[in-house]
Amino acid sequence: MVALLVGVFSLSAFGVVYFLMRGSTVEVPNVVGKTETDAAEALEDAGLRMLVKGRAQNDNIPAHTVSDQSPAPGAIVKTGQFVRVSVSLGTSPTQTN
């Protein structure tokens, strides 16, 4: 009976610790304007993961720079969550005739 109680207690304690660690929250850092590499590092340091949702030409934002993110900077999210970013490919190529 004692062994059964110890086993149940151990499993319960493990479950509580697991959900407490899994349930941590963090503020999303602002990665817009950072290079793709710097953005990934900043998000990883915050306990988040980066997912590139798209890449597009942008005449106003240098190549390999984050142009948009979701969730927005300052949002409170669970650790381990993905932050979706768009990455600039830089200026549009000019046509020569």
Secondary structure, 3 states (H helix, E strand, C coil): CHHHHHHHHHHHHHHHHHHHHHCCEEECCCCCCCEHHHHHHHHHHCCCEEEEEEEECCCCCCCCEEEEEECCCCCEEECCCEEEEEEECCCCCCCCC
